[in-house]
């Protein structure tokens, strides 16, 4: 498998993807640090408020110190504004979750089997300023109102209010059923059935409104008339004739002061202290040691917080275009849906337990409605005389940290994307540039040397001062040395021939003189053998100089246009006469083919190729000579013989000087019959002649693997 530089570069670029992961790890660690900071900051806020409440016993002694009873205790929620007494529910919007239903479990008396769908009521208390407000929504199929001529209240549907006075005395009040309108409240000093015990009062005001399923009642009671205990009892009369009470449902038994429920109302004094913390970003609560909320302020999720205000988000075209992608990748929890605890009558939780035990505590919890929102609660105890009398609870959500985290992720995403894109692009461009330079150097190197290993052209040197430039300069130097070495080898034969010719001539003349003067017949065979050796050595010197002569003659000869088909036809006739024992299969085209060059040298080239083919061909097999036209610009001569195949590694080297496949002692039959030496210069001379004709010559095994074929391709010219 081939791995290109671009593929390796892409692999290296993949490590850039670690940048977002490292960034995310960094942001995750920063989130943990911010959480720790938020915990300490929130606990500090709770501690500061607790410090303001330390050693102030009157703030907590106003609340009942007995244990709570959620069944009968009544908690008055803090109202943002006074209630308009009209029997409508408009003023109570936002407190629907605090309205409690009193039905089967609160039945004090029932003449008949009780049915909650026939008679029940919903109720809640609220406090604003010095007044306590009560809401009643009664389900009653039959409204029995007070007779206009009767003074008795108990002969109609009626409400009994039981409370302790600030002095601790039990006091009852009664309101009879009526038509829609303001109500008249009576103080009951005795039995309600005793009209003499009834006296109208004005400090308890209310409004009665009948509706389709029953009636509603809003009351306003002064706080200075109410002690710690409070209870309400509704009596239902269904028979307008005998007017007996059929059902009584009460928040608690109203017979004694101790059977009433405790009134738990927010502390005005603590509330005034909390106002100093209004500008805090936390939601603050102060609870007593019975876990009842005495005061609270702030919101759990303020729309404007220090977290969001501290962000300096960019608002440009790119940010607006990427906003949908960011919202999809990094969604934020919905601020409006994060709730706070709805049960102010009893605050639970490990943090409250730990704080009541005297240990400040911080905890994280998931919101019940939005699991993506985590609420941080910090609780700190409030001490009076070394005892824990209450707890300050400060709460915040992690939305601020989440907002910072999301903004950091957006920035990280944008920055890392830009870096990765820029890095990959730069690396790819750099790799492409390096790859192109290496590819050009490779092409130059391949063109510099032909198939025979001869240097054809110089390598273009890369002038840049880097490793590739050094490589190109090194290759150019190597090519120069290789070219010089080739020239030395090619000229070596002519130089040897030139240097050896004189000593050979001296030896020959000496042997001739010796043969002429020698009188001993026994020495003549040795002299004759020495002369034959000198003759063969002289032949070798002639062959060695032939190549040099050919090169020199080709440099001086003038090119001429001649008919190749006619030349080849004449040569084949000559070969038939010269080699009568060999069959020649000649195929020539009918048209005239003209080439430019030297016909004498081309004949010399063909002679050497045909001579080689005859030397290596198998006896009684023909020599195939074909001349074919290749299109309109080239002509091809093939000379094929049947015989031994060429070694694959030698096909391109046989055209070099002094290279031959002939073996000593085991040459072909033709070789065995002749005494002429072979130096491997025949194909070398043939290549020089073909190159002079601007053609190409190749030597290869035949496709049928029966022998060897020589192919000469020459450019064709118009006649």
C-alpha positions as CSV (number, residue, x, y, z in Angstrom):
1,X,0.0,0.0,0.0
2,X,1.4,3.3,-1.1
3,X,1.1,6.2,1.4
4,X,1.5,9.6,-0.2
5,X,2.8,12.6,1.6
6,X,-0.7,14.1,1.5
7,X,-2.1,11.0,3.3
8,X,0.6,11.2,5.9
9,X,0.0,14.9,6.3
10,X,-3.7,14.3,6.9
11,X,-2.8,11.8,9.5
12,X,-0.6,14.3,11.2
13,X,-3.4,16.9,10.9
14,X,-5.7,14.6,12.7
15,X,-3.8,15.3,15.9
16,X,-5.1,18.9,15.6
17,X,-8.4,17.4,16.7
18,X,-6.9,17.1,20.1
19,X,-7.1,20.8,20.5
20,X,-10.9,20.9,21.1
21,X,-10.6,18.0,23.6
22,X,-7.9,19.8,25.5
23,X,-9.9,23.0,25.5
24,X,-13.0,21.2,26.7
25,X,-10.9,19.6,29.5
26,X,-9.7,23.0,30.5
27,X,-13.2,24.4,30.5
28,X,-14.4,21.5,32.6
29,X,-11.7,22.1,35.1
30,X,-12.5,25.8,35.2
31,X,-16.2,24.9,35.8
32,X,-15.2,22.9,38.9
33,X,-13.2,25.9,40.1
34,X,-16.1,28.2,39.5
35,X,-18.4,25.8,41.4
36,X,-16.1,25.9,44.4
37,X,-16.0,29.6,44.1
38,X,-19.8,29.8,43.9
39,X,-20.1,27.5,46.9
40,X,-17.8,29.7,49.0
41,X,-19.5,32.9,47.8
42,X,-23.0,31.7,48.6
43,X,-22.0,30.3,51.9
44,X,-20.4,33.6,52.7
45,X,-23.7,35.3,51.8
46,X,-25.6,33.0,54.1
47,X,-23.0,33.6,56.9
48,X,-23.3,37.4,56.5
49,X,-27.1,37.3,56.9
50,X,-26.8,34.8,59.8
51,X,-24.4,37.2,61.5
52,X,-26.9,40.0,61.3
53,X,-29.5,37.6,63.0
54,X,-27.2,36.3,65.7
55,X,-28.2,37.1,69.3
56,X,-31.5,38.6,68.4
57,X,-33.9,36.3,70.3
58,X,-37.0,38.4,69.7
59,X,-36.9,37.6,66.0
60,X,-37.5,34.0,66.6
61,X,-39.5,34.0,69.9
62,X,-42.6,35.4,68.2
63,X,-43.1,32.1,66.4
64,X,-44.6,29.1,68.2
65,X,-41.8,27.0,69.6
66,X,-43.8,23.8,69.8
67,X,-43.5,21.1,67.3
68,X,-45.3,21.4,64.0
69,X,-48.3,19.5,62.9
70,X,-48.8,19.8,59.2
71,X,-52.3,18.5,59.4
72,X,-53.7,21.4,61.4
73,X,-51.0,24.1,61.3
74,X,-51.7,27.1,59.0
75,X,-49.0,28.9,57.2
76,X,-49.5,32.4,56.0
77,X,-47.6,33.2,52.9
78,X,-46.2,36.6,52.3
79,X,-48.4,38.5,49.8
80,X,-46.9,41.1,47.5
81,X,-49.9,43.4,47.9
82,X,-53.1,43.7,49.9
83,X,-56.1,41.5,48.9
84,X,-59.1,43.2,47.5
85,X,-62.1,41.7,49.3
86,X,-64.3,40.8,46.4
87,X,-64.5,37.0,46.5
88,X,-62.5,36.6,43.3
89,X,-59.2,34.7,42.9
90,X,-57.4,37.3,40.9
91,X,-55.3,38.5,43.8
92,X,-54.2,35.0,44.6
93,X,-52.7,34.2,41.2
94,X,-49.2,32.8,41.7
95,X,-50.2,31.1,44.9
96,X,-52.3,28.3,43.4
97,X,-49.8,25.7,44.5
98,X,-50.3,26.7,48.1
99,X,-54.0,26.3,48.2
100,X,-54.9,23.3,50.3
101,X,-58.0,21.1,50.0
102,X,-59.8,20.1,53.1
103,X,-62.1,17.1,52.6
104,X,-62.5,13.6,54.0
105,X,-59.6,13.7,56.4
106,X,-60.8,16.9,58.0
107,X,-64.4,15.9,58.6
108,X,-65.4,16.6,62.3
109,X,-69.0,15.5,62.0
110,X,-71.2,14.1,59.3
111,X,-74.8,13.0,59.7
112,X,-74.7,11.0,56.5
113,X,-72.0,9.1,54.6
114,X,-69.6,11.8,53.5
115,X,-69.0,12.6,49.8
116,X,-66.2,14.9,49.1
117,X,-67.6,15.9,45.8
118,X,-70.7,17.2,47.6
119,X,-69.0,19.2,50.3
120,X,-65.3,20.4,50.8
121,X,-63.4,23.5,50.7
122,X,-60.0,24.9,49.6
123,X,-58.1,27.3,51.7
124,X,-55.0,29.3,52.1
125,X,-53.7,32.2,54.2
126,X,-51.6,35.2,53.3
127,X,-50.1,38.1,55.1
128,X,-49.4,41.6,54.0
129,X,-48.5,44.2,56.5
130,X,-50.5,44.0,59.6
131,X,-53.3,41.9,58.2
132,X,-53.9,38.3,57.7
133,X,-56.0,37.3,54.6
134,X,-57.9,34.1,54.3
135,X,-59.3,32.5,51.1
136,X,-62.1,29.9,51.1
137,X,-63.5,28.2,48.0
138,X,-66.4,26.0,49.2
139,X,-67.9,23.2,47.1
140,X,-71.5,22.9,48.2
141,X,-74.5,21.6,46.2
142,X,-77.0,23.4,48.4
143,X,-76.4,26.8,49.8
144,X,-78.6,27.5,52.9
145,X,-78.4,31.2,53.8
146,X,-79.4,32.8,57.1
147,X,-83.1,33.7,57.4
148,X,-83.6,37.4,57.3
149,X,-85.9,37.2,60.3
150,X,-83.7,34.9,62.4
151,X,-80.8,35.9,64.6
152,X,-79.3,32.4,64.7
153,X,-76.2,31.7,62.7
154,X,-76.0,28.0,63.2
155,X,-79.2,27.3,61.2
156,X,-77.5,28.0,57.9
157,X,-74.2,27.3,56.2
158,X,-71.7,29.1,58.3
159,X,-68.0,29.5,59.1
160,X,-66.6,29.5,62.7
161,X,-63.2,31.2,63.2
162,X,-61.4,30.1,66.3
163,X,-58.2,31.7,67.5
164,X,-56.2,32.6,70.5
165,X,-55.8,36.2,71.4
166,X,-52.3,37.6,71.9
167,X,-53.1,37.1,75.6
168,X,-53.7,33.4,75.0
169,X,-57.5,33.4,75.4
170,X,-59.6,31.3,73.0
171,X,-62.0,33.4,70.9
172,X,-64.6,32.3,68.3
173,X,-66.1,34.3,65.5
174,X,-68.9,33.3,63.1
175,X,-70.1,34.2,59.6
176,X,-73.4,32.9,58.3
177,X,-74.2,32.0,54.7
178,X,-75.6,34.8,52.6
179,X,-75.9,36.1,49.1
180,X,-73.0,37.7,47.3
181,X,-71.7,40.7,49.2
182,X,-69.8,41.9,52.2
183,X,-70.1,39.8,55.3
184,X,-71.0,40.5,58.8
185,X,-68.8,38.9,61.4
186,X,-70.0,38.1,64.9
187,X,-67.9,37.5,68.0
188,X,-69.2,34.4,69.8
189,X,-68.9,34.5,73.6
190,X,-70.5,31.2,74.4
191,X,-72.6,28.8,72.3
192,X,-73.2,29.8,68.7
193,X,-76.8,28.7,69.1
194,X,-77.3,31.4,71.8
195,X,-78.1,34.6,69.9
196,X,-77.3,36.5,73.1
197,X,-73.7,35.4,72.8
198,X,-73.4,36.9,69.3
199,X,-72.1,40.4,68.9
200,X,-71.2,42.0,65.6
201,X,-67.7,43.2,65.1
202,X,-66.1,45.2,62.3
203,X,-62.4,44.5,62.6
204,X,-62.9,41.2,60.7
205,X,-64.1,42.0,57.2
206,X,-65.0,39.8,54.3
207,X,-66.8,39.3,51.1
208,X,-69.1,36.4,50.1
209,X,-69.5,35.4,46.5
210,X,-71.8,32.6,45.3
211,X,-70.8,30.6,42.2
212,X,-71.9,27.7,40.2
213,X,-70.4,25.0,42.4
214,X,-70.8,26.7,45.8
215,X,-69.4,29.9,47.1
216,X,-66.2,31.7,48.0
217,X,-65.2,33.9,50.9
218,X,-62.3,36.3,51.4
219,X,-61.5,37.5,54.9
220,X,-59.2,40.2,56.3
221,X,-58.1,39.7,60.0
222,X,-55.9,42.1,62.0
223,X,-52.7,40.5,63.1
224,X,-52.8,42.3,66.5
225,X,-56.0,40.3,67.4
226,X,-54.5,36.9,66.6
227,X,-52.3,34.9,68.9
228,X,-50.4,31.7,68.0
229,X,-53.3,29.3,67.4
230,X,-55.9,29.5,64.6
231,X,-58.6,27.3,63.1
232,X,-61.5,27.4,60.8
233,X,-64.6,25.2,60.8
234,X,-67.2,25.1,58.0
235,X,-70.7,23.7,58.8
236,X,-73.0,22.6,56.0
237,X,-76.8,22.7,56.2
238,X,-78.7,21.0,53.4
239,X,-82.3,21.0,54.6
240,X,-83.8,24.5,54.5
241,X,-86.8,23.2,56.6
242,X,-85.3,21.7,59.7
243,X,-81.9,23.4,59.1
244,X,-79.9,20.8,61.0
245,X,-76.1,20.6,60.4
246,X,-75.2,17.7,58.3
247,X,-71.4,18.0,57.9
248,X,-68.7,19.9,59.7
249,X,-65.2,20.2,58.1
250,X,-62.5,22.0,60.0
251,X,-58.8,22.7,59.7
252,X,-58.6,21.5,63.3
253,X,-60.8,21.0,66.3
254,X,-62.0,24.4,67.4
255,X,-63.2,23.4,70.9
256,X,-60.1,24.2,72.8
257,X,-57.1,26.5,72.2
258,X,-54.6,23.6,72.3
259,X,-56.6,21.7,69.6
260,X,-56.2,24.5,67.1
261,X,-53.4,24.7,64.6
262,X,-50.4,27.0,64.9
263,X,-50.4,30.1,62.9
264,X,-47.1,30.4,61.1
265,X,-46.6,33.8,59.6
266,X,-43.6,35.4,58.1
267,X,-41.6,37.7,60.4
268,X,-41.9,41.4,59.5
269,X,-38.7,42.2,61.4
270,X,-36.6,39.6,59.7
271,X,-38.2,40.6,56.4
272,X,-36.9,44.2,57.0
273,X,-33.4,42.8,57.6
274,X,-33.6,40.8,54.4
275,X,-34.4,43.9,52.5
276,X,-30.8,44.9,53.0
277,X,-29.9,41.8,51.0
278,X,-32.3,42.6,48.2
279,X,-29.5,43.4,45.8
280,X,-28.0,40.0,46.4
281,X,-28.1,37.6,43.4
282,X,-29.1,34.7,45.7
283,X,-32.5,33.6,46.8
284,X,-32.5,33.9,50.6
285,X,-34.7,32.3,53.2
286,X,-34.7,32.4,57.0
287,X,-36.3,29.5,58.8
288,X,-36.8,28.7,62.4
289,X,-35.7,25.6,64.2
290,X,-39.0,24.0,63.2
291,X,-38.1,24.4,59.5
292,X,-40.8,27.0,58.9
293,X,-40.0,29.9,56.6
294,X,-39.9,33.2,58.5
295,X,-38.9,35.4,55.6
296,X,-37.5,35.1,52.2
297,X,-36.4,37.4,49.4
298,X,-34.9,37.3,45.9
299,X,-35.5,35.0,43.0
300,X,-33.9,31.7,42.3
301,X,-33.2,32.7,38.7
302,X,-33.0,36.4,38.2
303,X,-33.1,37.3,34.6
304,X,-30.3,39.8,35.1
305,X,-27.5,38.5,37.2
306,X,-23.8,39.2,37.8
307,X,-23.0,36.2,35.7
308,X,-24.9,37.3,32.6
309,X,-24.0,40.9,33.1
310,X,-20.3,40.0,33.2
311,X,-20.4,38.5,29.7
312,X,-19.3,40.5,26.8
313,X,-20.8,38.6,23.9
314,X,-20.0,39.7,20.4
315,X,-22.9,40.7,18.1
316,X,-21.7,40.6,14.6
317,X,-22.8,38.9,11.3
318,X,-20.8,35.8,11.9
319,X,-22.1,35.4,15.5
320,X,-25.7,35.8,14.2
321,X,-25.1,33.2,11.5
322,X,-23.6,30.7,13.9
323,X,-26.2,31.3,16.6
324,X,-28.5,28.4,15.5
325,X,-25.6,26.1,15.4
326,X,-24.4,27.1,18.8
327,X,-27.9,26.8,20.2
328,X,-28.0,23.3,18.9
329,X,-24.6,22.3,20.1
330,X,-24.6,24.1,23.4
331,X,-28.2,24.4,24.6
332,X,-28.8,26.4,27.8
333,X,-31.4,25.4,30.4
334,X,-34.6,27.5,30.3
335,X,-34.4,30.2,33.0
336,X,-38.1,30.6,33.3
337,X,-38.8,27.0,34.2
338,X,-36.5,26.6,37.2
339,X,-38.7,26.4,40.2
340,X,-38.1,27.0,43.9
341,X,-39.4,25.0,46.8
342,X,-43.1,25.4,47.1
343,X,-43.5,24.2,50.7
344,X,-42.7,27.1,53.0
345,X,-44.3,25.5,55.9
346,X,-41.6,22.9,56.3
347,X,-38.2,23.1,54.6
348,X,-36.5,19.7,54.3
349,X,-33.1,18.7,53.1
350,X,-29.8,17.6,54.4
351,X,-28.4,21.1,54.4
352,X,-31.1,22.3,56.8
353,X,-30.5,19.3,59.0
354,X,-26.8,19.9,59.1
355,X,-27.3,23.6,59.8
356,X,-29.8,23.0,62.6
357,X,-27.1,20.7,64.1
358,X,-24.7,23.7,64.0
359,X,-22.7,22.8,60.9
360,X,-22.8,25.1,57.8
361,X,-23.5,23.0,54.8
362,X,-23.6,23.3,51.0
363,X,-25.3,20.9,48.7
364,X,-26.0,20.6,45.0
365,X,-29.3,19.2,43.8
366,X,-31.1,18.8,40.5
367,X,-34.2,20.8,39.8
368,X,-37.3,18.6,39.8
369,X,-38.7,20.2,36.7
370,X,-35.5,20.8,34.7
371,X,-32.8,18.2,35.1
372,X,-30.3,20.4,33.4
373,X,-30.5,23.0,36.2
374,X,-28.6,22.3,39.3
375,X,-29.5,24.3,42.4
376,X,-26.8,25.2,45.0
377,X,-28.1,25.6,48.6
378,X,-25.9,27.0,51.3
379,X,-27.3,26.8,54.9
380,X,-25.8,28.6,57.9
381,X,-27.1,28.3,61.5
382,X,-28.3,31.3,63.5
383,X,-27.3,31.3,67.2
384,X,-29.0,32.8,70.3
385,X,-27.2,32.1,73.5
386,X,-25.2,29.3,71.9
387,X,-28.3,27.5,70.6
388,X,-29.4,27.2,67.0
389,X,-32.7,29.0,66.7
390,X,-32.9,29.2,62.9
391,X,-31.1,28.8,59.7
392,X,-30.3,31.1,56.8
393,X,-30.6,29.4,53.4
394,X,-29.0,31.0,50.3
395,X,-29.7,29.4,47.0
396,X,-28.5,29.9,43.5
397,X,-28.6,27.9,40.3
398,X,-25.7,27.0,38.2
399,X,-27.1,28.9,35.2
400,X,-24.5,31.6,35.6
401,X,-21.7,29.0,35.4
402,X,-23.5,27.2,32.6
403,X,-23.8,30.5,30.7
404,X,-20.0,31.2,31.2
405,X,-19.3,27.6,30.2
406,X,-21.4,27.8,27.0
407,X,-19.8,31.1,26.1
408,X,-16.4,29.6,26.6
409,X,-17.4,26.6,24.5
410,X,-18.6,28.9,21.8
411,X,-15.3,30.7,21.8
412,X,-13.3,27.4,22.0
413,X,-15.4,26.0,19.1
414,X,-14.8,29.0,16.9
415,X,-11.1,29.4,17.7
416,X,-10.3,25.7,17.5
417,X,-12.3,25.4,14.2
418,X,-10.3,28.3,12.8
419,X,-7.0,26.9,14.0
420,X,-7.7,23.4,12.7
421,X,-8.9,24.7,9.3
422,X,-6.0,27.0,9.0
423,X,-3.5,24.4,10.2
424,X,-4.9,21.7,7.9
425,X,-4.9,24.0,4.9
426,X,-1.4,25.2,5.6
427,X,0.0,21.7,6.1
428,X,-1.7,20.5,2.9
429,X,-0.4,23.4,0.9
430,X,3.1,22.8,2.3
431,X,2.9,19.1,1.7
432,X,1.7,19.7,-1.9
433,X,4.5,22.1,-2.4
434,X,7.1,19.6,-1.1
435,X,5.4,16.8,-3.1
436,X,5.5,18.8,-6.3
437,X,9.2,19.7,-5.9
438,X,10.1,16.0,-5.2
439,X,7.9,15.0,-8.2
440,X,9.7,17.4,-10.5
441,X,13.1,16.2,-9.2
442,X,12.0,12.6,-9.8
443,X,10.9,13.4,-13.4
444,X,14.2,15.2,-14.1
445,X,16.1,12.3,-12.8
446,X,14.2,9.8,-14.9
447,X,14.6,12.0,-18.0
448,X,18.3,12.4,-17.3
449,X,19.2,8.8,-17.9
450,X,17.9,6.6,-20.8
451,X,17.1,3.0,-20.7
452,X,20.8,2.1,-21.4
453,X,22.0,4.2,-18.5
454,X,23.4,7.0,-20.6
455,X,23.0,10.5,-19.4
456,X,20.7,12.3,-21.8
457,X,20.3,15.7,-20.1
458,X,21.3,17.6,-17.0
459,X,19.2,17.8,-13.9
460,X,17.7,21.2,-13.3
461,X,19.1,22.4,-10.0
462,X,16.7,23.7,-7.4
463,X,18.3,26.9,-6.1
464,X,16.4,27.0,-2.8
465,X,18.6,26.4,0.2
466,X,16.9,23.5,1.8
467,X,17.1,19.7,1.9
468,X,15.4,19.3,-1.5
469,X,17.7,21.9,-3.1
470,X,20.7,20.0,-1.6
471,X,19.4,16.8,-3.0
472,X,18.9,18.3,-6.5
473,X,22.5,19.6,-6.4
474,X,23.8,16.3,-5.2
475,X,22.0,14.4,-8.0
476,X,23.3,16.9,-10.6
477,X,26.8,16.4,-9.4
478,X,26.3,12.6,-9.5
479,X,24.9,12.8,-13.1
480,X,28.0,14.8,-14.2
481,X,30.3,12.2,-12.7
482,X,28.2,9.4,-14.3
483,X,28.3,11.1,-17.7
484,X,32.1,11.5,-17.4
485,X,32.5,7.8,-16.5
486,X,30.3,6.7,-19.5
487,X,32.3,8.9,-21.8
488,X,35.5,7.4,-20.4
489,X,34.2,3.9,-21.0
490,X,33.0,4.6,-24.5
491,X,36.3,6.1,-25.4
492,X,38.4,3.5,-23.7
493,X,38.3,1.1,-26.7
494,X,39.6,3.7,-29.1
495,X,42.3,4.8,-26.7
496,X,43.4,1.2,-26.1
497,X,43.4,0.5,-29.8
498,X,45.4,3.7,-30.3
499,X,47.9,2.8,-27.6
500,X,48.2,-0.9,-28.5
501,X,48.5,-0.5,-32.3
502,X,52.2,0.6,-32.2
503,X,53.4,-2.3,-30.0
504,X,51.3,-4.8,-32.0
505,X,53.0,-3.5,-35.2
506,X,56.4,-3.8,-33.6
507,X,55.7,-7.4,-32.6
508,X,54.2,-8.2,-36.0
509,X,57.3,-6.9,-37.9
510,X,59.6,-8.7,-35.5
511,X,57.8,-11.9,-36.1
512,X,57.9,-11.4,-39.8
513,X,61.6,-10.8,-39.6
514,X,62.1,-13.7,-37.3
515,X,60.1,-16.0,-39.7
516,X,62.2,-14.8,-42.6
517,X,65.5,-15.4,-40.8
518,X,64.6,-18.6,-39.0
519,X,66.3,-21.8,-40.3
520,X,65.1,-24.3,-37.8
521,X,61.9,-26.0,-39.0
522,X,61.0,-27.0,-35.4
523,X,60.5,-23.3,-34.5
524,X,58.3,-22.4,-37.4
525,X,55.0,-23.7,-35.8
526,X,55.6,-21.4,-32.8
527,X,56.3,-18.4,-35.0
528,X,53.2,-19.2,-37.1
529,X,51.0,-19.4,-34.0
530,X,52.5,-16.1,-32.7
531,X,51.7,-14.4,-36.0
532,X,48.1,-15.7,-36.0
533,X,47.7,-14.3,-32.5
534,X,49.1,-11.0,-33.6
535,X,46.6,-11.0,-36.5
536,X,43.7,-11.7,-34.2
537,X,44.9,-9.0,-31.8
538,X,45.0,-6.6,-34.7
539,X,41.5,-7.6,-35.7
540,X,40.4,-6.8,-32.2
541,X,42.1,-3.4,-32.3
542,X,40.3,-2.7,-35.6
543,X,36.9,-3.6,-34.1
544,X,37.7,-1.4,-31.1
545,X,38.4,1.6,-33.3
546,X,35.3,0.9,-35.5
547,X,32.9,2.4,-33.0
548,X,35.1,5.5,-32.7
549,X,35.2,5.9,-36.4
550,X,31.4,5.4,-36.7
551,X,30.8,8.2,-34.1
552,X,33.3,10.5,-35.9
553,X,31.8,9.8,-39.3
554,X,28.3,10.4,-38.1
555,X,29.3,13.8,-36.8
556,X,30.5,14.7,-40.3
557,X,28.1,13.0,-42.6
558,X,25.2,15.0,-44.2
559,X,21.7,13.7,-43.8
560,X,19.8,12.9,-47.0
561,X,16.4,11.7,-47.8
562,X,16.2,8.1,-49.2
563,X,13.6,5.4,-49.6
564,X,13.7,2.9,-46.8
565,X,11.6,0.3,-48.5
566,X,14.0,0.2,-51.4
567,X,17.0,0.1,-49.2
568,X,15.6,-2.8,-47.1
569,X,14.6,-4.7,-50.2
570,X,18.2,-4.5,-51.6
571,X,19.7,-5.5,-48.3
572,X,17.5,-8.6,-48.0
573,X,18.5,-9.7,-51.5
574,X,22.1,-9.3,-50.5
575,X,21.6,-11.3,-47.2
576,X,20.0,-14.1,-49.2
577,X,23.2,-14.3,-51.4
578,X,25.5,-13.9,-48.5
579,X,23.8,-16.5,-46.3
580,X,22.5,-19.1,-48.7
581,X,21.8,-21.6,-45.9
582,X,19.5,-19.2,-44.1
583,X,15.9,-18.5,-45.1
584,X,14.7,-14.9,-44.9
585,X,11.0,-14.1,-44.7
586,X,10.7,-10.5,-45.8
587,X,7.5,-8.4,-45.6
588,X,7.6,-4.9,-47.2
589,X,4.8,-2.4,-47.7
590,X,3.8,-1.4,-51.2
591,X,4.1,2.3,-50.7
592,X,7.3,4.2,-50.8
593,X,8.6,5.2,-47.4
594,X,11.1,8.0,-47.0
595,X,13.4,8.7,-44.1
596,X,16.2,11.2,-43.4
597,X,19.6,10.0,-42.6
598,X,22.6,8.1,-44.0
599,X,21.6,5.0,-46.1
600,X,25.2,3.6,-45.9
601,X,25.2,3.7,-42.1
602,X,21.7,2.3,-41.9
603,X,22.9,-0.6,-44.1
604,X,25.8,-1.1,-41.7
605,X,23.3,-1.1,-38.8
606,X,21.1,-3.7,-40.5
607,X,24.2,-5.9,-41.3
608,X,25.1,-6.1,-37.7
609,X,21.6,-6.9,-36.5
610,X,21.1,-9.5,-39.2
611,X,24.6,-11.0,-38.4
612,X,23.6,-11.3,-34.8
613,X,20.3,-12.9,-35.7
614,X,22.0,-15.5,-37.9
615,X,24.6,-16.1,-35.2
616,X,21.9,-16.9,-32.6
617,X,19.2,-18.4,-34.7
618,X,18.3,-22.1,-34.6
619,X,19.4,-24.0,-37.7
620,X,16.7,-24.4,-40.4
621,X,14.6,-21.6,-38.9
622,X,13.9,-18.4,-40.9
623,X,14.9,-14.9,-40.1
624,X,11.8,-12.6,-40.2
625,X,12.3,-9.1,-41.6
626,X,9.3,-6.8,-41.6
627,X,8.8,-3.2,-42.5
628,X,5.5,-1.6,-41.3
629,X,4.2,1.9,-41.1
630,X,3.1,3.3,-37.7
631,X,0.6,6.0,-38.6
632,X,1.7,8.9,-40.7
633,X,4.9,9.8,-38.8
634,X,6.9,6.6,-38.1
635,X,8.0,3.4,-39.6
636,X,9.2,0.3,-37.9
637,X,11.7,-2.4,-38.9
638,X,11.6,-5.7,-37.0
639,X,14.2,-8.5,-37.4
640,X,13.3,-11.6,-35.5
641,X,14.9,-15.0,-35.1
642,X,14.2,-18.2,-33.3
643,X,16.8,-19.0,-30.6
644,X,17.8,-18.5,-27.0
645,X,16.0,-15.9,-25.1
646,X,17.5,-12.8,-23.6
647,X,18.0,-12.6,-19.8
648,X,15.4,-10.0,-18.6
649,X,18.0,-7.9,-16.8
650,X,20.2,-7.7,-20.0
651,X,17.7,-6.3,-22.5
652,X,18.7,-2.7,-22.0
653,X,22.4,-3.3,-21.4
654,X,23.2,-5.1,-24.7
655,X,23.3,-1.7,-26.5
656,X,26.2,-0.6,-24.3
657,X,29.8,-0.8,-25.4
658,X,31.7,-4.0,-24.7
659,X,28.7,-5.9,-23.6
660,X,28.0,-9.4,-25.1
661,X,26.1,-12.5,-24.4
662,X,28.5,-14.8,-26.3
663,X,30.1,-17.4,-24.1
664,X,33.6,-18.7,-24.4
665,X,33.8,-22.4,-25.5
666,X,29.9,-22.7,-25.7
667,X,29.0,-20.3,-28.4
668,X,26.6,-21.0,-31.2
669,X,27.4,-23.3,-34.0
670,X,28.1,-20.3,-36.3
671,X,30.4,-18.9,-33.7
672,X,32.2,-22.2,-33.4
673,X,32.8,-22.2,-37.1
674,X,34.4,-18.7,-37.2
675,X,37.5,-17.3,-35.8
676,X,36.5,-13.6,-35.7
677,X,36.4,-12.2,-32.2
678,X,33.4,-10.4,-30.8
679,X,33.7,-7.5,-28.4
680,X,30.0,-6.6,-27.9
681,X,30.3,-3.5,-30.1
682,X,27.8,-4.5,-32.8
683,X,24.6,-3.4,-31.1
684,X,26.4,-0.4,-29.7
685,X,27.2,0.8,-33.2
686,X,23.6,0.0,-34.3
687,X,22.3,2.2,-31.6
688,X,24.6,5.1,-32.6
689,X,23.3,4.8,-36.2
690,X,19.6,4.7,-35.2
691,X,20.1,7.7,-32.8
692,X,21.7,9.5,-35.8
693,X,18.4,8.9,-37.6
694,X,16.5,10.2,-34.6
695,X,15.0,6.8,-34.0
696,X,14.9,4.2,-31.3
697,X,16.1,0.6,-31.2
698,X,15.0,-2.0,-28.7
699,X,15.9,-5.6,-28.1
700,X,13.4,-8.0,-26.6
701,X,12.2,-11.6,-26.5
702,X,9.5,-12.5,-29.0
703,X,5.9,-12.6,-27.7
704,X,5.7,-16.3,-28.5
705,X,8.9,-16.8,-26.4
706,X,10.6,-18.6,-29.4
707,X,13.4,-16.1,-29.8
708,X,14.5,-12.5,-30.0
709,X,13.2,-9.5,-32.0
710,X,15.0,-6.3,-32.7
711,X,12.8,-3.3,-33.4
712,X,14.0,-0.1,-35.1
713,X,11.6,2.8,-35.1
714,X,12.4,5.7,-37.4
715,X,10.6,9.0,-38.1
716,X,8.9,9.0,-41.5
717,X,9.0,12.1,-43.7
718,X,6.9,13.1,-46.7
719,X,8.3,12.4,-50.1
